[in-house]
Amino acid sequence: MIPVILSGGSGTRLWPVSRSKFPKQFCELFEESLFNLTLKRAQQIGTPWVVTSKSLRDLTLMSMRQFGLSDQNCIFEPQAKNTAPAIAYLVALMMAKGLGEEVVVMLPADHLIGNEDQFKRVLSLAEKEAHKGHVVTLGIKPSYAETGYGYIETVPNQSTTEQGLSAFSVKKFHEKPNIETAEKFLKDKNYNWNAGIFVFKISAMAKLLETHQPEMWTNSKKIQLDQSNIEAIYEYYRNISIDYAIMEKLDSNTLKCIPCDIDWSDVGSWDAVAKILEFTQSPTKKIEVKAKNNYIHPIKDKTYALVDVNDVVVIDTKDALLIAKKGSSQDVKEVVDKLKIASPTVAREHVFEHRPWGRFEVLRDESHYKSKVIHVLPKAQISYQSHSKREEHWFITRGEGEVVLDDKTIKVSSGAYIKIPLGAKHRIRNTGNESIEFIEVQMGTYFGEDDIVRYQDDYKRH
């Protein structure tokens, strides 16, 4: 079985931690990012493939290199158009590679699964069903009446059973219900949450795409034949989920559901995060007076005091603060929609950004200067580059490395200072075993990230 990670989501309901340039799958909400946890899970199944958008290329490759994975099995969409185009593109590519008889499992990059052993048993049954030509979806046995998930209704007594698990025929997909309907679903064992995890044989999905989405399938095959035209072809794709495009069109003889309890969460809102993490908060960082049942996502080394407030989430970042009543965090998407008009930068990006070589954080951004703290990973280097509208001043604060300035190599360590004149070619290389850190002060007339000419780059950026 080939695990395929779908990682194109933007995670708007977890703003301000999740933003379009740094979505929730890459945020370290837990001990590791959700993407890294999914990579670990996928590696236990096989060598993973990843489908994501081109805008998330650097974040994706940086995580994959941590696990010794290359970009060989990465598919970068020119723009995110939901799961159906992503899967169609993947299937066309795998068919062209002669992988039509392979079974794949589609893994969203932003899910938590606590019971990995049970998950493997579920996949074992799903793989057998897929080899019979079925499309299999995982249904999560609901533990409460949830209005934020879609539901899958199964046909009772039409099942294949193995190790206490059953693959039922699917009767119908149901949209996110109101609370009254969700409570009815909870009482009926034929209804399960739709986890968005699908298992199928590549050739079987190719036939289904050809039947139910012929235009999308034709365009996917065109992309496979002519990668240079991918952006133009992608414009023709509809923004549509695989549920709408394929799954809801299948009959009960084709589509199967395995209800399971794998300690699953899609971490789709701050309410979901709070349920997982609220009992791990340090009492020295959260002071409550006549207050209870509150969750805080803090900034490091900051103390929070709440007086006479109950059932709220407080999400703090360096440039944005969210306060919401528990139960209302699904509405955070509306905040992001308004920010896209009123303050698009805050909706789109953090004061920090990741690069394949490390990361930087903007400290000050004024009209006449901009300052950053920059971290370069061990043995990594930035591109050999120049700027036409600014000079730079580097103050090394930790680590050791080499600076190349107009083809001259200079060894640097903590305490060193390097001036980079306007137009000078330059790069820094980390030669040590820990990150090298330096303060960069830019002075000039323009400080945008697009003021750059690259002469050599390890990551094939232009």
MIPAGU-288574 format. One record per residue (C-alpha): residue number from 1; residue in three letters; x, y, z. Coordinates in nm, 4 decimals. Layout:
BEGIN
ATOM    k    r         x         y         z
ATOM  NUM  ALA         X         Y         Z
...
//
This chain:
BEGIN
ATOM    k    r         x         y         z
ATOM    1  MET    0.0000    0.0000    0.0000
ATOM    2  ILE    0.1252    0.3480   -0.0890
ATOM    3  PRO    0.0463    0.6274    0.1592
ATOM    4  VAL   -0.0378    0.9614   -0.0025
ATOM    5  ILE   -0.0443    1.2724    0.2160
ATOM    6  LEU   -0.2813    1.5498    0.1085
ATOM    7  SER   -0.1343    1.8731    0.2390
ATOM    8  GLY   -0.2936    2.1603    0.0509
ATOM    9  GLY   -0.5281    2.2947    0.3209
ATOM   10  SER   -0.5093    2.6440    0.4682
ATOM   11  GLY   -0.6517    2.5782    0.8168
ATOM   12  THR   -0.8309    2.9123    0.8470
ATOM   13  ARG   -1.0254    2.8054    1.1575
ATOM   14  LEU   -0.6980    2.7883    1.3513
ATOM   15  TRP   -0.6015    3.1495    1.2796
ATOM   16  PRO   -0.3969    3.3342    1.4068
ATOM   17  VAL   -0.1533    3.0439    1.4557
ATOM   18  SER   -0.2439    2.8953    1.1168
ATOM   19  ARG   -0.2123    3.1286    0.8164
ATOM   20  SER   -0.2184    3.0727    0.4420
ATOM   21  LYS    0.1622    3.0873    0.4142
ATOM   22  PHE    0.2048    2.8719    0.7275
ATOM   23  PRO   -0.1070    2.6515    0.7575
ATOM   24  LYS   -0.2032    2.4346    1.0508
ATOM   25  GLN   -0.0378    2.1143    0.9300
ATOM   26  PHE    0.3031    2.2806    0.9788
ATOM   27  CYS    0.2231    2.4499    1.3110
ATOM   28  GLU    0.3696    2.2867    1.6210
ATOM   29  LEU    0.0427    2.2778    1.8121
ATOM   30  PHE    0.1574    1.9594    1.9826
ATOM   31  GLU    0.5048    1.8127    2.0385
ATOM   32  GLU    0.5522    1.8049    1.6616
ATOM   33  SER    0.3720    1.9494    1.3637
ATOM   34  LEU    0.0724    1.7569    1.2317
ATOM   35  PHE    0.2540    1.7145    0.8994
ATOM   36  ASN    0.5521    1.5521    1.0728
ATOM   37  LEU    0.3226    1.3236    1.2715
ATOM   38  THR    0.1482    1.2237    0.9473
ATOM   39  LEU    0.4838    1.1590    0.7791
ATOM   40  LYS    0.5791    0.9258    1.0660
ATOM   41  ARG    0.2456    0.7455    1.0350
ATOM   42  ALA    0.2851    0.7150    0.6579
ATOM   43  GLN    0.6378    0.5744    0.6819
ATOM   44  GLN    0.5022    0.2821    0.8835
ATOM   45  ILE    0.2854    0.1962    0.5803
ATOM   46  GLY    0.5311    0.2554    0.2963
ATOM   47  THR    0.7281    0.5264    0.1187
ATOM   48  PRO    0.4981    0.8297    0.1235
ATOM   49  TRP    0.3908    1.0513   -0.1619
ATOM   50  VAL    0.2871    1.4091   -0.0879
ATOM   51  VAL    0.0434    1.6269   -0.2811
ATOM   52  THR    0.0539    1.9938   -0.1863
ATOM   53  SER    0.0479    2.3397   -0.3398
ATOM   54  LYS    0.3516    2.5087   -0.4888
ATOM   55  SER    0.3254    2.7855   -0.2283
ATOM   56  LEU    0.3993    2.5277    0.0461
ATOM   57  ARG    0.6989    2.3732   -0.1316
ATOM   58  ASP    0.9674    2.5022    0.1055
ATOM   59  LEU    0.7802    2.3998    0.4213
ATOM   60  THR    0.7079    2.0563    0.2756
ATOM   61  LEU    1.0642    1.9839    0.1654
ATOM   62  MET    1.2094    2.1078    0.4939
ATOM   63  SER    0.9944    1.8579    0.6859
ATOM   64  MET    1.0635    1.5731    0.4442
ATOM   65  ARG    1.4396    1.6183    0.4697
ATOM   66  GLN    1.4118    1.5706    0.8469
ATOM   67  PHE    1.2873    1.2173    0.7708
ATOM   68  GLY    1.5426    1.1441    0.5000
ATOM   69  LEU    1.2851    1.1803    0.2221
ATOM   70  SER    1.3502    1.3531   -0.1102
ATOM   71  ASP    1.1137    1.5499   -0.3315
ATOM   72  GLN    1.0994    1.2612   -0.5807
ATOM   73  ASN    0.7470    1.1647   -0.4748
ATOM   74  CYS    0.6170    1.5188   -0.4232
ATOM   75  ILE    0.3475    1.6684   -0.6433
ATOM   76  PHE    0.3220    2.0470   -0.6290
ATOM   77  GLU   -0.0058    2.1902   -0.7529
ATOM   78  PRO    0.0155    2.5437   -0.8979
ATOM   79  GLN   -0.2812    2.6329   -0.6772
ATOM   80  ALA   -0.4964    2.4486   -0.4249
ATOM   81  LYS   -0.8239    2.3432   -0.5870
ATOM   82  ASN   -0.9536    2.1034   -0.3204
ATOM   83  THR   -0.9105    1.7268   -0.3004
ATOM   84  ALA   -1.0668    1.6079   -0.6276
ATOM   85  PRO   -0.8197    1.7829   -0.8633
ATOM   86  ALA   -0.5307    1.6820   -0.6362
ATOM   87  ILE   -0.6318    1.3157   -0.6457
ATOM   88  ALA   -0.7047    1.3234   -1.0201
ATOM   89  TYR   -0.3586    1.4678   -1.0894
ATOM   90  LEU   -0.1994    1.2035   -0.8640
ATOM   91  VAL   -0.3906    0.9150   -1.0262
ATOM   92  ALA   -0.2966    1.0265   -1.3794
ATOM   93  LEU    0.0696    1.0474   -1.2796
ATOM   94  MET    0.0684    0.7060   -1.1102
ATOM   95  MET   -0.1079    0.5455   -1.4062
ATOM   96  ALA    0.1623    0.6861   -1.6348
ATOM   97  LYS    0.4273    0.5339   -1.4055
ATOM   98  GLY    0.2683    0.1884   -1.4364
ATOM   99  LEU    0.1303    0.1889   -1.0817
ATOM  100  GLY   -0.2318    0.1197   -1.1743
ATOM  101  GLU   -0.2564   -0.1985   -0.9647
ATOM  102  GLU   -0.1217   -0.0314   -0.6502
ATOM  103  VAL   -0.3541    0.0444   -0.3594
ATOM  104  VAL   -0.3192    0.3874   -0.2002
ATOM  105  VAL   -0.4460    0.5396    0.1217
ATOM  106  MET   -0.5185    0.9121    0.1171
ATOM  107  LEU   -0.4059    1.0703    0.4444
ATOM  108  PRO   -0.4990    1.4305    0.5251
ATOM  109  ALA   -0.1890    1.6016    0.6656
ATOM  110  ASP   -0.3693    1.7670    0.9560
ATOM  111  HIS   -0.5217    1.4751    1.1496
ATOM  112  LEU   -0.4292    1.3239    1.4850
ATOM  113  ILE   -0.4594    0.9469    1.5315
ATOM  114  GLY   -0.3929    0.8194    1.8806
ATOM  115  ASN   -0.4436    0.4446    1.8294
ATOM  116  GLU   -0.1907    0.3665    1.5562
ATOM  117  ASP   -0.2146   -0.0127    1.6031
ATOM  118  GLN   -0.5891   -0.0152    1.5446
ATOM  119  PHE   -0.5390    0.2173    1.2462
ATOM  120  LYS   -0.3050   -0.0399    1.0883
ATOM  121  ARG   -0.5652   -0.3140    1.1384
ATOM  122  VAL   -0.8280   -0.0963    0.9716
ATOM  123  LEU   -0.5970   -0.0344    0.6752
ATOM  124  SER   -0.5302   -0.4074    0.6410
ATOM  125  LEU   -0.9018   -0.4744    0.5887
ATOM  126  ALA   -0.9371   -0.1668    0.3667
ATOM  127  GLU   -0.6531   -0.2853    0.1421
ATOM  128  LYS   -0.8201   -0.6229    0.0899
ATOM  129  GLU   -1.1474   -0.4517   -0.0015
ATOM  130  ALA   -0.9650   -0.2184   -0.2411
ATOM  131  HIS   -0.8075   -0.5142   -0.4222
ATOM  132  LYS   -1.1636   -0.6335   -0.4897
ATOM  133  GLY   -1.2244   -0.3062   -0.6749
ATOM  134  HIS   -1.4027   -0.1267   -0.3912
ATOM  135  VAL   -1.3389    0.2280   -0.2757
ATOM  136  VAL   -1.3108    0.2300    0.1034
ATOM  137  THR   -1.3648    0.5201    0.3412
ATOM  138  LEU   -1.2947    0.5218    0.7134
ATOM  139  GLY   -1.5848    0.6162    0.9379
ATOM  140  ILE   -1.5158    0.7380    1.2898
ATOM  141  LYS   -1.7605    0.6133    1.5511
ATOM  142  PRO   -1.9064    0.9358    1.6967
ATOM  143  SER   -1.8605    0.9949    2.0686
ATOM  144  TYR   -2.0818    1.3049    2.0837
ATOM  145  ALA   -2.3208    1.5035    1.8618
ATOM  146  GLU   -2.0811    1.6945    1.6343
ATOM  147  THR   -2.2107    1.9555    1.3879
ATOM  148  GLY   -1.8708    2.0294    1.2344
ATOM  149  TYR   -1.8274    1.6969    1.0500
ATOM  150  GLY   -2.0050    1.5286    0.7630
ATOM  151  TYR   -2.1557    1.1852    0.8313
ATOM  152  ILE   -2.1545    0.8535    0.6433
ATOM  153  GLU   -2.4649    0.6339    0.6623
ATOM  154  THR   -2.4001    0.2622    0.6161
ATOM  155  VAL   -2.6307   -0.0229    0.5169
ATOM  156  PRO   -2.6822   -0.2588    0.8144
ATOM  157  ASN   -2.5911   -0.6256    0.7724
ATOM  158  GLN   -2.4103   -0.5735    0.4404
ATOM  159  SER   -2.0566   -0.6210    0.5583
ATOM  160  THR   -1.7273   -0.8088    0.5425
ATOM  161  THR   -1.5782   -0.8776    0.8862
ATOM  162  GLU   -1.2183   -0.9340    0.9974
ATOM  163  GLN   -1.0523   -0.9044    1.3427
ATOM  164  GLY   -1.3625   -0.7419    1.4881
ATOM  165  LEU   -1.3803   -0.4837    1.2079
ATOM  166  SER   -1.6453   -0.4674    0.9371
ATOM  167  ALA   -1.6571   -0.3082    0.5920
ATOM  168  PHE   -2.0175   -0.1956    0.5368
ATOM  169  SER   -2.1790   -0.0807    0.2148
ATOM  170  VAL   -2.2391    0.2951    0.2114
ATOM  171  LYS   -2.5968    0.4163    0.1756
ATOM  172  LYS   -2.5463    0.7938    0.1780
ATOM  173  PHE   -2.3171    1.0847    0.2651
ATOM  174  HIS   -2.4733    1.3530    0.4858
ATOM  175  GLU   -2.3671    1.7180    0.5064
ATOM  176  LYS   -2.2712    1.8776    0.8389
ATOM  177  PRO   -2.5966    1.8543    1.0375
ATOM  178  ASN   -2.7660    2.0860    1.2845
ATOM  179  ILE   -2.7505    1.9836    1.6498
ATOM  180  GLU   -3.0902    1.8073    1.6478
ATOM  181  THR   -2.9925    1.5925    1.3491
ATOM  182  ALA   -2.6471    1.5242    1.4960
ATOM  183  GLU   -2.8102    1.3931    1.8137
ATOM  184  LYS   -3.0248    1.1563    1.6036
ATOM  185  PHE   -2.7156    1.0349    1.4189
ATOM  186  LEU   -2.5391    0.9726    1.7508
ATOM  187  LYS   -2.8131    0.7328    1.8642
ATOM  188  ASP   -2.8077    0.5375    1.5353
ATOM  189  LYS   -2.5088    0.3022    1.4934
ATOM  190  ASN   -2.5348    0.3280    1.1145
ATOM  191  TYR   -2.3921    0.6825    1.1153
ATOM  192  ASN   -2.0219    0.7651    1.1424
ATOM  193  TRP   -1.8112    1.0781    1.1063
ATOM  194  ASN   -1.6515    1.1227    0.7655
ATOM  195  ALA   -1.2762    1.1278    0.8325
ATOM  196  GLY   -1.1792    1.2001    0.4723
ATOM  197  ILE   -0.9444    0.8985    0.4660
ATOM  198  PHE   -0.9933    0.6909    0.1494
ATOM  199  VAL   -0.8358    0.3666    0.0245
ATOM  200  PHE   -0.8572    0.2564   -0.3396
ATOM  201  LYS   -0.6734    0.0939   -0.6278
ATOM  202  ILE   -0.5293    0.3495   -0.8695
ATOM  203  SER   -0.6798    0.1865   -1.1809
ATOM  204  ALA   -1.0222    0.1715   -1.0136
ATOM  205  MET   -1.0138    0.5431   -0.9325
ATOM  206  ALA   -0.8991    0.6209   -1.2875
ATOM  207  LYS   -1.2131    0.4520   -1.4234
ATOM  208  LEU   -1.4341    0.6363   -1.1741
ATOM  209  LEU   -1.2813    0.9715   -1.2683
ATOM  210  GLU   -1.3276    0.8951   -1.6362
ATOM  211  THR   -1.6941    0.8073   -1.5725
ATOM  212  HIS   -1.7989    1.0784   -1.3253
ATOM  213  GLN   -1.5520    1.3621   -1.3971
ATOM  214  PRO   -1.4478    1.3168   -1.7617
ATOM  215  GLU   -1.3298    1.6765   -1.8119
ATOM  216  MET   -1.1176    1.6695   -1.4967
ATOM  217  TRP   -0.9689    1.3335   -1.5949
ATOM  218  THR   -0.8862    1.4540   -1.9463
ATOM  219  ASN   -0.7110    1.7613   -1.8057
ATOM  220  SER   -0.5175    1.5472   -1.5565
ATOM  221  LYS   -0.3842    1.3294   -1.8377
ATOM  222  LYS   -0.2864    1.6430   -2.0316
ATOM  223  ILE   -0.0817    1.7674   -1.7348
ATOM  224  GLN    0.0964    1.4350   -1.7089
ATOM  225  LEU    0.1937    1.4608   -2.0763
ATOM  226  ASP    0.2910    1.8292   -2.0680
ATOM  227  GLN    0.4144    1.9624   -1.7327
ATOM  228  SER    0.5034    2.2983   -1.8903
ATOM  229  ASN    0.1337    2.3749   -1.9371
ATOM  230  ILE    0.0215    2.2804   -1.5860
ATOM  231  GLU   -0.0758    2.6294   -1.4681
ATOM  232  ALA   -0.2987    2.6963   -1.7688
ATOM  233  ILE   -0.4664    2.3554   -1.7407
ATOM  234  TYR   -0.5211    2.3932   -1.3654
ATOM  235  GLU   -0.7335    2.7008   -1.4322
ATOM  236  TYR   -0.9940    2.4683   -1.5865
ATOM  237  TYR   -1.0264    2.2568   -1.2721
ATOM  238  ARG   -1.3300    2.3149   -1.0550
ATOM  239  ASN   -1.2720    2.3693   -0.6841
ATOM  240  ILE   -1.4430    2.0516   -0.5647
ATOM  241  SER   -1.3838    1.7861   -0.3001
ATOM  242  ILE   -1.3428    1.4180   -0.3828
ATOM  243  ASP   -1.6593    1.3568   -0.1769
ATOM  244  TYR   -1.8734    1.5647   -0.4132
ATOM  245  ALA   -1.6865    1.4743   -0.7310
ATOM  246  ILE   -1.6777    1.0945   -0.6876
ATOM  247  MET   -1.7781    0.9413   -0.3546
ATOM  248  GLU   -2.1370    1.0654   -0.3401
ATOM  249  LYS   -2.1965    0.9322   -0.6929
ATOM  250  LEU   -2.1000    0.5715   -0.6117
ATOM  251  ASP   -2.3472    0.2928   -0.5377
ATOM  252  SER   -2.3378    0.0688   -0.2319
ATOM  253  ASN   -2.1730   -0.2115   -0.4295
ATOM  254  THR   -1.8677    0.0060   -0.4957
ATOM  255  LEU   -1.8265    0.2221   -0.1856
ATOM  256  LYS   -1.7493    0.0635    0.1514
ATOM  257  CYS   -1.7057    0.2156    0.4976
ATOM  258  ILE   -1.5123    0.0702    0.7893
ATOM  259  PRO   -1.6429    0.2179    1.1174
ATOM  260  CYS   -1.3585    0.2404    1.3665
ATOM  261  ASP   -1.2382    0.3928    1.6907
ATOM  262  ILE   -0.8784    0.5073    1.6358
ATOM  263  ASP   -0.8698    0.8069    1.8751
ATOM  264  TRP   -0.9045    1.0431    1.5791
ATOM  265  SER   -0.9288    1.4205    1.5555
ATOM  266  ASP   -0.9111    1.6450    1.2523
ATOM  267  VAL   -0.7968    1.9328    1.4794
ATOM  268  GLY   -1.0374    2.1536    1.2851
ATOM  269  SER   -1.0972    2.4277    1.5409
ATOM  270  TRP   -0.9625    2.5791    1.8611
ATOM  271  ASP   -1.2336    2.3884    2.0478
ATOM  272  ALA   -1.0750    2.0649    1.9212
ATOM  273  VAL   -0.7269    2.1810    2.0229
ATOM  274  ALA   -0.8547    2.2842    2.3662
ATOM  275  LYS   -1.0054    1.9390    2.4290
ATOM  276  ILE   -0.6670    1.7826    2.3615
ATOM  277  LEU   -0.4390    2.0305    2.5387
ATOM  278  GLU   -0.6283    2.2234    2.8064
ATOM  279  PHE   -0.5164    1.9937    3.0897
ATOM  280  THR   -0.1474    2.0341    3.0022
ATOM  281  GLN   -0.1234    2.4093    3.0662
ATOM  282  SER    0.1233    2.5393    3.3215
ATOM  283  PRO   -0.0530    2.6888    3.6274
ATOM  284  THR    0.2246    2.9497    3.6590
ATOM  285  LYS    0.1411    3.0913    3.3143
ATOM  286  LYS   -0.2388    3.0970    3.3539
ATOM  287  ILE   -0.3912    3.2720    3.6551
ATOM  288  GLU   -0.7686    3.2478    3.6973
ATOM  289  VAL   -0.9863    3.4353    3.9476
ATOM  290  LYS   -1.3554    3.3482    3.9419
ATOM  291  ALA   -1.2818    3.1926    3.6038
ATOM  292  LYS   -1.2858    2.8352    3.4765
ATOM  293  ASN   -1.2789    2.6115    3.1708
ATOM  294  ASN   -1.0638    2.8513    2.9681
ATOM  295  TYR   -0.7930    2.7587    2.7181
ATOM  296  ILE   -0.4913    2.9739    2.6342
ATOM  297  HIS   -0.2483    2.9259    2.3472
ATOM  298  PRO    0.0328    3.1411    2.4860
ATOM  299  ILE    0.3375    3.3277    2.3700
ATOM  300  LYS    0.6522    3.1931    2.5349
ATOM  301  ASP    0.7421    3.3511    2.8714
ATOM  302  LYS    0.4155    3.5460    2.8911
ATOM  303  THR    0.1718    3.5189    3.1842
ATOM  304  TYR   -0.2059    3.5388    3.1365
ATOM  305  ALA   -0.4673    3.6386    3.3950
ATOM  306  LEU   -0.8404    3.5828    3.3509
ATOM  307  VAL   -1.0983    3.7327    3.5876
ATOM  308  ASP   -1.4671    3.6429    3.5938
ATOM  309  VAL   -1.4709    3.4802    3.2494
ATOM  310  ASN   -1.5605    3.1212    3.1647
ATOM  311  ASP   -1.5436    2.8978    2.8577
ATOM  312  VAL   -1.3215    3.1106    2.6353
ATOM  313  VAL   -1.0216    3.0404    2.4149
ATOM  314  VAL   -0.7399    3.2959    2.4066
ATOM  315  ILE   -0.5023    3.2504    2.1142
ATOM  316  ASP   -0.2004    3.4805    2.1282
ATOM  317  THR    0.0679    3.5448    1.8662
ATOM  318  LYS    0.3168    3.8277    1.8207
ATOM  319  ASP    0.0990    4.0262    1.5817
ATOM  320  ALA   -0.2573    3.9033    1.6428
ATOM  321  LEU   -0.4806    3.7996    1.9327
ATOM  322  LEU   -0.8003    3.5935    1.9119
ATOM  323  ILE   -1.0543    3.5689    2.1948
ATOM  324  ALA   -1.3602    3.3519    2.1356
ATOM  325  LYS   -1.6280    3.1724    2.3313
ATOM  326  LYS   -1.5925    2.7967    2.3295
ATOM  327  GLY   -1.8399    2.6568    2.0825
ATOM  328  SER   -1.7939    2.9535    1.8483
ATOM  329  SER   -1.4461    2.8794    1.7193
ATOM  330  GLN   -1.5858    2.7386    1.3922
ATOM  331  ASP   -1.6693    3.1041    1.3140
ATOM  332  VAL   -1.3024    3.2050    1.3069
ATOM  333  LYS   -1.3150    3.1541    0.9303
ATOM  334  GLU   -1.5375    3.4649    0.9114
ATOM  335  VAL   -1.2670    3.6641    1.0901
ATOM  336  VAL   -1.0128    3.5535    0.8300
ATOM  337  ASP   -1.2497    3.6436    0.5455
ATOM  338  LYS   -1.2784    3.9977    0.6856
ATOM  339  LEU   -0.9032    4.0226    0.7434
ATOM  340  LYS   -0.8352    3.9360    0.3797
ATOM  341  ILE   -0.9945    4.2731    0.2986
ATOM  342  ALA   -0.9029    4.4829    0.6038
ATOM  343  SER   -0.5535    4.3509    0.6810
ATOM  344  PRO   -0.4479    4.0855    0.4273
ATOM  345  THR   -0.0911    4.0503    0.5563
ATOM  346  VAL   -0.2110    3.9343    0.8999
ATOM  347  ALA   -0.4399    3.6797    0.7341
ATOM  348  ARG   -0.1638    3.5546    0.5064
ATOM  349  GLU    0.1626    3.5430    0.6992
ATOM  350  HIS    0.3386    3.5560    1.0355
ATOM  351  VAL    0.6234    3.7818    1.1400
ATOM  352  PHE    0.8356    3.4686    1.0862
ATOM  353  GLU    0.8820    3.2649    0.7702
ATOM  354  HIS    1.0352    2.9265    0.7003
ATOM  355  ARG    1.2774    2.8503    0.4209
ATOM  356  PRO    1.4328    2.5172    0.3162
ATOM  357  TRP    1.7570    2.6316    0.4830
ATOM  358  GLY    1.5957    2.7465    0.8109
ATOM  359  ARG    1.3776    3.0383    0.9189
ATOM  360  PHE    1.3700    3.4107    0.9910
ATOM  361  GLU    1.1611    3.6403    1.2081
ATOM  362  VAL    1.1006    4.0085    1.1410
ATOM  363  LEU    1.1857    4.2163    1.4491
ATOM  364  ARG    1.1147    4.5662    1.3129
ATOM  365  ASP    0.9846    4.6850    0.9764
ATOM  366  GLU    1.0214    5.0619    0.9357
ATOM  367  SER    1.0285    5.2882    0.6307
ATOM  368  HIS    1.4083    5.3283    0.6456
ATOM  369  TYR    1.5217    4.9914    0.7852
ATOM  370  LYS    1.4127    4.6345    0.8533
ATOM  371  SER    1.5632    4.3951    1.1069
ATOM  372  LYS    1.5388    4.0167    1.1321
ATOM  373  VAL    1.6761    3.7324    1.3382
ATOM  374  ILE    1.7808    3.4516    1.1028
ATOM  375  HIS    1.8505    3.0845    1.1784
ATOM  376  VAL    2.0338    2.8630    0.9275
ATOM  377  LEU    2.0152    2.4868    0.9873
ATOM  378  PRO    2.3315    2.2758    1.0318
ATOM  379  LYS    2.5178    2.2154    0.7018
ATOM  380  ALA    2.2639    2.4327    0.5146
ATOM  381  GLN    2.3246    2.7547    0.3242
ATOM  382  ILE    2.1201    3.0363    0.1768
ATOM  383  SER    2.1338    3.1047   -0.1966
ATOM  384  TYR    2.4230    3.2999   -0.3491
ATOM  385  GLN    2.2357    3.6235   -0.4100
ATOM  386  SER    2.2349    4.0019   -0.4375
ATOM  387  HIS    1.9907    4.2886   -0.3771
ATOM  388  SER    1.9496    4.6049   -0.5838
ATOM  389  LYS    1.7632    4.8234   -0.3326
ATOM  390  ARG    1.9257    4.7545    0.0035
ATOM  391  GLU    2.2494    4.6893    0.1858
ATOM  392  GLU    2.2656    4.4445    0.4750
ATOM  393  HIS    2.4515    4.4240    0.8053
ATOM  394  TRP    2.4964    4.0839    0.9695
ATOM  395  PHE    2.5758    4.0381    1.3403
ATOM  396  ILE    2.6538    3.6727    1.4222
ATOM  397  THR    2.5081    3.5838    1.7633
ATOM  398  ARG    2.5478    3.2043    1.7769
ATOM  399  GLY    2.7158    2.9226    1.5878
ATOM  400  GLU    2.9869    2.9208    1.3249
ATOM  401  GLY    2.9996    2.9233    0.9480
ATOM  402  GLU    3.1337    3.0837    0.6334
ATOM  403  VAL    3.0225    3.3982    0.4531
ATOM  404  VAL    3.0939    3.4256    0.0814
ATOM  405  LEU    3.1087    3.7938   -0.0210
ATOM  406  ASP    3.1748    3.8621   -0.3905
ATOM  407  ASP    3.3493    3.5226   -0.4196
ATOM  408  LYS    3.5677    3.5821   -0.1107
ATOM  409  THR    3.5177    3.3347    0.1786
ATOM  410  ILE    3.5194    3.4680    0.5363
ATOM  411  LYS    3.4972    3.2415    0.8433
ATOM  412  VAL    3.2544    3.3737    1.1053
ATOM  413  SER    3.1457    3.2836    1.4579
ATOM  414  SER    2.9608    3.4470    1.7477
ATOM  415  GLY    3.0499    3.8174    1.7707
ATOM  416  ALA    3.1448    3.8642    1.4039
ATOM  417  TYR    3.0090    4.1509    1.1925
ATOM  418  ILE    2.9758    4.1511    0.8139
ATOM  419  LYS    2.8669    4.4442    0.5954
ATOM  420  ILE    2.7084    4.3510    0.2618
ATOM  421  PRO    2.7065    4.6504    0.0239
ATOM  422  LEU    2.4194    4.7135   -0.2155
ATOM  423  GLY    2.4544    4.4855   -0.5186
ATOM  424  ALA    2.7191    4.2587   -0.3622
ATOM  425  LYS    2.6881    3.8830   -0.4141
ATOM  426  HIS    2.6676    3.7038   -0.0804
ATOM  427  ARG    2.5654    3.3923    0.1091
ATOM  428  ILE    2.6153    3.2352    0.4511
ATOM  429  ARG    2.6881    2.8658    0.5017
ATOM  430  ASN    2.6462    2.6844    0.8336
ATOM  431  THR    2.9530    2.4641    0.8824
ATOM  432  GLY    2.8638    2.3589    1.2374
ATOM  433  ASN    2.6382    2.1014    1.3997
ATOM  434  GLU    2.3910    2.3503    1.5472
ATOM  435  SER    2.1931    2.6325    1.3927
ATOM  436  ILE    2.3817    2.9513    1.3196
ATOM  437  GLU    2.1917    3.2608    1.4331
ATOM  438  PHE    2.2474    3.6189    1.3244
ATOM  439  ILE    2.0757    3.9562    1.3316
ATOM  440  GLU    2.0264    4.1129    0.9897
ATOM  441  VAL    1.9655    4.4869    0.9540
ATOM  442  GLN    1.8571    4.5985    0.6072
ATOM  443  MET    1.8960    4.9633    0.5025
ATOM  444  GLY    1.7727    5.1069    0.1743
ATOM  445  THR    1.4609    5.2044   -0.0186
ATOM  446  TYR    1.2748    4.8722   -0.0434
ATOM  447  PHE    1.2809    4.5603    0.1736
ATOM  448  GLY    1.0502    4.3152   -0.0052
ATOM  449  GLU    1.1486    3.9493   -0.0362
ATOM  450  ASP    1.1275    3.9842   -0.4158
ATOM  451  ASP    1.4320    4.2154   -0.4298
ATOM  452  ILE    1.6671    3.9278   -0.4964
ATOM  453  VAL    1.8799    3.7872   -0.7772
ATOM  454  ARG    1.9922    3.4270   -0.7213
ATOM  455  TYR    2.3139    3.3055   -0.8859
ATOM  456  GLN    2.3211    2.9595   -0.7231
ATOM  457  ASP    2.0666    2.7862   -0.5044
ATOM  458  ASP    2.0631    2.4375   -0.3507
ATOM  459  TYR    1.6831    2.4323   -0.3657
ATOM  460  LYS    1.6405    2.5266   -0.7346
ATOM  461  ARG    1.4596    2.8524   -0.6616
ATOM  462  HIS    1.4738    3.1352   -0.9141
//
